[in-house]
Amino acid sequence: MKIQDVLFLLVLTFLIYKRNSKLSLIFGLGALVLSIPLFYLQIFFTAQHLVYYAVAFIFLSIVFNLAKYKSAKSNSNKRNEA
């Protein structure tokens, strides 16, 4: 396991702990932006891993948003029944 993988797991753990979809999306877009110059410089291994990390961060953001939407929808249904 390389240092970038360990760093990714630490950041992913932090984002899961915070449960902030906006922060997760920012990290995902940041990883994509960082991968662009690496592809240009033909450092493909690191750039490809940054793209994988970006996908994971963006997927995490989607999951957080869906969970927030589901809980908001169930709360609104409970208020309508009362």
Phi and psi in degrees as a GROMACS rama.xvg file:
@    title "Ramachandran Plot"
@    xaxis  label "Phi"
@    yaxis  label "Psi"
@TYPE xy
-85.9268  166.772  LYS-2
-62.2298  -33.2729  ILE-3
-68.0433  -31.7119  GLN-4
-70.4256  -39.7779  ASP-5
-64.7254  -43.4989  VAL-6
-61.7398  -40.8839  LEU-7
-60.9671  -45.1835  PHE-8
-64.6768  -36.5015  LEU-9
-65.555  -43.793  LEU-10
-66.4342  -41.4388  VAL-11
-62.431  -41.8832  LEU-12
-62.9341  -42.1041  THR-13
-61.5375  -43.4837  PHE-14
-67.6521  -36.926  LEU-15
-66.5233  -38.5701  ILE-16
-64.2223  -43.4589  TYR-17
-74.2971  -30.8414  LYS-18
53.8233  44.5978  ARG-19
-109.623  110.236  ASN-20
-69.7651  -33.8802  SER-21
-66.9761  -42.5275  LYS-22
-64.8323  -39.1795  LEU-23
-64.1791  -40.586  SER-24
-66.0951  -39.3392  LEU-25
-62.845  -42.6748  ILE-26
-64.2785  -38.7405  PHE-27
-64.7282  -45.6587  GLY-28
-67.8038  -34.8496  LEU-29
-63.685  -39.8308  GLY-30
-65.1356  -37.4997  ALA-31
-66.0142  -41.973  LEU-32
-65.2976  -38.4718  VAL-33
-68.4585  -27.1687  LEU-34
-76.6558  -23.0411  SER-35
-60.8222  -51.589  ILE-36
-66.0728  -28.6826  PRO-37
-67.9708  -37.494  LEU-38
-65.1223  -39.9018  PHE-39
-62.9447  -38.9555  TYR-40
-83.0233  3.08721  LEU-41
60.8799  40.3883  GLN-42
-100.967  76.1434  ILE-43
-71.055  -36.7346  PHE-44
-61.425  -50.6075  PHE-45
-67.9746  -40.5995  THR-46
-63.4247  -41.0375  ALA-47
-65.4759  -39.7646  GLN-48
-66.934  -35.9436  HIS-49
-62.8826  -36.2191  LEU-50
-66.5359  -41.1039  VAL-51
-61.3041  -42.7683  TYR-52
-64.119  -39.9456  TYR-53
-61.0557  -42.8768  ALA-54
-61.7447  -41.8264  VAL-55
-64.2987  -42.8397  ALA-56
-65.643  -41.7215  PHE-57
-68.5249  -39.3002  ILE-58
-61.7257  -41.1561  PHE-59
-61.972  -39.6421  LEU-60
-63.0917  -40.8109  SER-61
-64.0891  -43.0025  ILE-62
-61.8741  -43.5709  VAL-63
-62.5891  -42.0184  PHE-64
-65.7476  -40.2344  ASN-65
-65.1553  -39.7723  LEU-66
-64.7416  -40.9452  ALA-67
-65.4777  -40.4432  LYS-68
-65.5209  -43.0008  TYR-69
-64.7182  -41.7534  LYS-70
-69.4753  -35.5578  SER-71
-68.0847  -37.959  ALA-72
-68.4394  -40.8389  LYS-73
-68.9752  -34.3141  SER-74
-67.5672  -37.2383  ASN-75
-69.8472  -34.2255  SER-76
-66.9397  -37.5284  ASN-77
-67.1075  -36.7728  LYS-78
-69.0862  -35.2908  ARG-79
-70.3733  -30.2584  ASN-80
-74.9548  -28.0872  GLU-81
